Amino acid sequence: MHKPLLETVAGLRQATPPLWIMRQAGRYLPEYREVRARAGSFLELCYNPELAAEVTLQPLRRFDLDAAILFSDILVIPDALGQTVRFEVGEGPRLEPISPEGLGKLRPDNLIPHLMPVLETLQRVKSALAPEKTLIGFCGSPWTIATYMIAGQGSTDQAAARIFALTQPDAFKHLIDILVEASIAYLVAQLRAGADVVQLFESWALNLDEVSFRAQVIEPNRRIVAGVRAEVPGARIIGFPRGAAGMIGEYVAATGVDALGLDYAMPVGFAGKLLPQGLPVQGNLDPIRLLAGGAQMERRIDEILEGFANRPHIFNLGHGILPETPIAHVDQLVARVKGRN
């Protein structure tokens, strides 16, 4: 069966770039909000296969998208490892900050049993998904997950994790090793449950210098890609190192990802010069432009399409869709990319 997005990840350029939207199952959709209200907590929704499958499929009923992405969260890994994770309304995730002494309390053996409901969600979505649509699995990359585990919440500069890495290198290395192995096991399980391709979300790479970027981002991601492919030969993997800037070329060369997601701050021309010819790219419309809509958005869509016209390209945002985004603007985006206006 012809799967345009999966074929693009494999290096085949399509006449019309396939399209999906990061966080496409989310609060901008009233049907999502209705299910979310019934589910209880956010984590309860992530671990409810019936409801999680429903919200995974909702965007594809509204929009002509080429992929479904598993509805879950990057923090299910620390939750499965035994760290206390909760989501506060209006405040985001809260974790019990981990210490070097606390690393011994993590339970990697509990990972897959704890995440079986997520794998069931993938199976349910796979059975309901149209055959030409691609199913995307994902996990957060070790550095990004570590920033939450160490600080206990998100931050603008990831200072707690950066200081931890520099002042307690042995403990930090141990934590990254745990997260690398957990990520490999989780992604392999997702691929075996029906995912066609998986994405590594390195959401907090933007505040690292080049030395730390190599150690905290490139090397763990390289190990994950190699580890997944050792278990699932030929596994297709998209890397999304948000904020990689001038390090994107080195990231691609060292990690071996099949395709590269670009954040919205990445200049189209700069990416084209730095990346290997023929490497599939994904992105990279600013979510604020989608929120604003109108002619400015269509101009930027056209610039991105033109800028990546000579290589395999998956159209997407350069970060997650904002909850306040009007549905009409998403319709406008899809129509423009698909060439209907």
C-alpha positions in Angstrom: 0.0 0.0 0.0 1.2 3.5 -0.9 2.0 5.4 2.3 3.3 8.8 1.2 4.7 9.9 4.6 6.5 6.6 5.3 7.9 6.6 1.7 9.1 10.2 2.3 11.0 9.1 5.4 12.5 6.4 3.3 13.9 9.0 0.9 11.3 9.2 -1.8 10.2 12.7 -2.7 6.5 13.1 -3.3 4.8 15.4 -5.8 2.8 16.8 -2.9 4.6 16.7 0.5 2.8 14.6 3.1 1.5 16.5 6.1 1.0 16.0 9.8 1.0 18.4 12.7 2.9 18.1 16.0 0.4 17.8 18.9 -2.4 17.4 16.2 -4.5 15.5 18.9 -5.0 18.2 21.4 -6.8 21.0 23.1 -7.6 23.1 20.0 -10.1 20.4 19.1 -13.5 20.4 20.9 -13.8 16.7 20.5 -10.5 16.2 22.3 -11.6 18.5 25.1 -14.8 16.4 25.5 -12.8 13.2 25.8 -10.3 14.8 28.1 -13.0 15.9 30.5 -14.3 12.3 30.7 -10.9 10.7 31.2 -10.0 12.0 34.6 -6.3 13.0 34.8 -4.1 13.6 31.8 -2.1 10.5 32.6 -5.3 8.4 32.9 -6.1 9.5 29.4 -2.6 8.4 28.2 -3.1 5.0 29.8 -6.7 4.4 28.6 -6.3 2.6 25.3 -9.9 3.2 24.1 -9.8 6.9 24.8 -6.2 7.4 23.7 -6.9 5.7 20.4 -10.0 7.9 19.9 -8.1 11.1 20.4 -5.2 9.8 18.2 -7.7 9.3 15.3 -9.7 12.5 15.8 -7.5 14.9 13.7 -7.6 12.5 10.8 -11.4 12.7 10.7 -11.3 16.5 10.5 -8.3 17.1 8.2 -6.6 15.5 5.2 -3.5 14.4 7.2 -1.1 11.7 6.1 -0.2 10.3 9.6 -1.6 9.6 13.0 0.8 10.1 15.9 0.3 8.1 19.1 -1.4 10.1 21.8 0.7 9.8 24.8 3.4 11.9 26.6 7.2 11.9 26.8 7.0 11.6 30.6 5.5 8.2 30.6 9.0 6.9 30.7 10.0 8.4 34.1 6.5 7.4 35.3 7.1 3.8 34.2 10.5 3.8 35.9 8.9 4.7 39.2 9.4 8.4 39.5 6.3 10.3 40.7 4.8 12.2 37.8 1.6 14.3 37.8 0.2 17.0 35.7 -1.1 20.2 37.3 -3.9 22.0 35.5 -2.5 25.2 34.0 1.0 24.5 35.3 2.2 21.5 33.3 4.1 18.4 34.6 5.4 18.0 38.1 7.8 15.3 39.1 9.6 14.4 42.4 13.1 15.7 41.5 15.6 12.9 41.3 18.9 12.9 43.2 22.0 10.7 42.6 20.9 8.6 45.5 17.4 8.2 44.0 18.7 6.6 40.8 18.9 3.2 42.5 15.2 3.4 43.1 14.3 3.5 39.4 12.9 0.2 38.0 13.8 -0.4 34.4 12.3 -3.9 34.6 8.9 -2.3 35.2 9.0 -0.2 32.0 7.2 -2.3 29.4 4.7 -3.9 31.8 3.7 -0.4 32.9 3.5 0.9 29.3 1.4 -2.0 28.0 -1.7 0.2 27.8 0.2 2.6 25.5 1.1 -0.3 23.2 -2.5 -1.4 23.2 -3.4 2.1 22.0 -1.0 1.7 19.0 -2.6 -1.7 18.2 -6.1 -0.2 18.3 -5.1 2.8 16.1 -3.3 0.5 13.6 -6.4 -1.6 13.2 -8.6 1.5 12.6 -6.3 3.5 10.4 -6.7 3.8 6.7 -4.0 1.7 5.0 -2.4 4.7 3.2 -1.9 6.6 6.5 1.3 6.3 8.4 1.3 5.5 12.2 4.0 7.4 14.1 5.3 6.4 17.6 7.6 8.5 19.7 9.5 9.0 22.8 11.3 11.9 24.5 15.1 11.8 24.1 17.2 11.2 27.2 18.5 14.7 27.6 15.0 16.2 27.4 13.6 13.5 29.8 16.5 14.1 32.2 15.8 17.8 32.4 12.3 17.1 33.8 13.5 14.3 36.1 16.2 16.4 37.7 14.4 19.8 37.9 11.0 18.3 38.7 9.3 20.4 36.0 10.0 22.2 32.8 12.2 25.4 32.7 13.3 28.0 30.2 17.0 27.3 30.6 17.3 23.7 31.9 19.8 25.1 34.5 19.2 22.3 37.1 20.0 19.6 34.6 23.0 21.4 33.1 24.5 22.0 36.5 23.8 18.3 37.5 25.6 17.1 34.4 28.6 19.3 35.0 29.0 18.8 38.8 27.9 15.1 39.1 29.0 13.5 35.9 29.0 9.9 37.1 25.4 10.1 38.3 24.3 12.0 35.2 25.9 9.4 33.0 24.1 6.6 34.9 20.8 8.4 34.4 21.4 8.8 30.7 22.3 5.2 30.4 19.1 4.2 32.1 17.1 6.4 29.7 18.9 5.2 26.6 18.0 1.6 27.4 14.5 2.5 28.3 14.0 4.5 25.1 15.3 1.6 23.0 13.0 -0.9 24.7 10.0 1.4 24.4 10.5 2.3 20.7 11.1 -1.3 19.8 7.9 -2.3 21.5 6.1 0.5 19.7 7.4 -0.7 16.3 6.3 -4.2 17.1 2.9 -3.0 18.2 2.3 -1.4 14.8 4.1 1.9 14.5 5.5 2.5 11.0 8.0 5.1 12.1 9.1 6.6 15.4 10.2 10.1 16.3 12.8 11.1 18.9 11.7 14.4 20.5 14.7 16.3 21.8 12.7 19.3 22.8 15.3 21.0 25.1 18.5 20.9 23.1 18.6 24.7 22.5 20.5 25.7 25.7 23.5 23.4 25.3 26.9 24.5 24.0 28.5 22.3 21.3 30.5 20.1 23.7 27.4 19.4 25.8 25.2 19.0 22.7 27.6 16.2 21.5 27.6 14.5 24.9 24.0 15.0 25.9 22.1 14.9 22.6 24.1 13.4 19.8 25.6 10.4 21.6 22.5 9.2 23.4 20.4 9.6 20.2 23.0 7.7 18.2 22.9 4.9 20.8 19.1 4.8 20.6 19.0 4.6 16.8 21.6 1.8 16.7 19.9 0.0 19.5 16.5 0.1 17.9 17.8 -1.1 14.6 19.7 -3.9 16.2 16.2 -5.2 17.3 14.2 -4.0 14.4 16.4 -3.9 11.3 15.5 -1.1 8.9 13.4 0.7 11.5 12.5 4.2 10.3 13.4 7.0 12.7 12.9 10.8 12.6 15.1 13.0 14.8 13.7 16.3 16.1 16.6 18.1 17.9 14.8 21.4 18.7 17.3 24.2 18.9 20.2 22.3 17.3 21.0 25.3 15.0 24.5 24.8 13.5 24.8 21.4 15.0 22.1 19.8 12.8 24.6 18.5 10.2 26.7 16.8 12.8 23.5 15.4 14.5 22.4 13.8 11.3 25.8 12.4 10.4 26.4 10.9 13.8 23.0 9.6 14.7 21.9 8.0 11.5 18.3 9.2 11.7 16.3 8.7 8.5 14.8 12.2 8.5 15.3 15.4 10.4 12.6 17.5 12.0 13.4 21.2 11.9 12.3 23.8 14.4 10.7 27.0 13.2 13.8 29.1 14.0 15.9 27.1 11.4 16.3 29.1 8.2 15.2 27.1 5.2 18.3 28.0 3.2 20.7 27.3 6.0 19.3 23.9 6.6 19.5 23.2 2.8 23.2 24.0 2.8 24.1 22.1 6.0 22.3 18.8 5.3 23.2 16.0 2.9 21.5 16.2 -0.4 18.4 14.0 -0.5 18.0 13.8 3.3 14.3 13.9 4.2 13.4 16.9 6.3 10.2 17.7 8.3 8.8 21.1 9.1 8.9 23.9 9.8 6.1 26.5 10.0 6.0 28.6 13.2 2.9 27.6 15.3 2.3 31.3 15.9 1.9 31.8 12.1 -0.8 29.1 12.2 -2.4 30.8 15.1 -2.5 34.1 13.3 -3.6 32.6 9.9 -4.3 34.6 6.8 -2.1 35.7 3.9 1.1 35.8 6.0 0.7 32.1 6.8 0.1 31.2 3.2 3.2 33.1 2.1 5.4 31.3 4.6 3.9 27.9 3.7 4.9 28.7 0.1 8.4 29.7 1.1 8.9 26.5 3.0 7.5 24.3 0.2 9.7 26.0 -2.3 12.8 25.9 -0.1 12.6 22.1 0.3 11.2 21.3 -3.1 14.4 19.6 -4.2 14.4 17.0 -1.4 12.0 14.6 0.3 9.9 16.9 2.6 7.2 16.3 5.2 5.3 19.5 5.9 4.8 20.1 9.6 5.0 22.8 12.2 8.4 23.6 13.8 6.9 22.8 17.2 3.5 21.8 18.6 0.2 23.4 17.6 -1.0 25.9 20.2 -4.3 25.2 22.0 -5.8 28.6 21.0 -5.3 27.8 17.2 -8.6 28.3 15.3 -9.7 25.1 13.4 -10.3 27.2 10.3 -6.6 28.1 10.2 -5.7 24.4 10.2 -8.2 23.9 7.3 -6.4 26.8 5.5 -3.0 25.2 6.2 -4.0 21.8 4.9 -5.6 23.3 1.8 -2.5 25.3 1.0 -0.1 22.4 1.4 -2.4 20.1 -0.5 -2.7 22.6 -3.3 -6.5 23.2 -3.1 -6.4 27.0 -3.2 
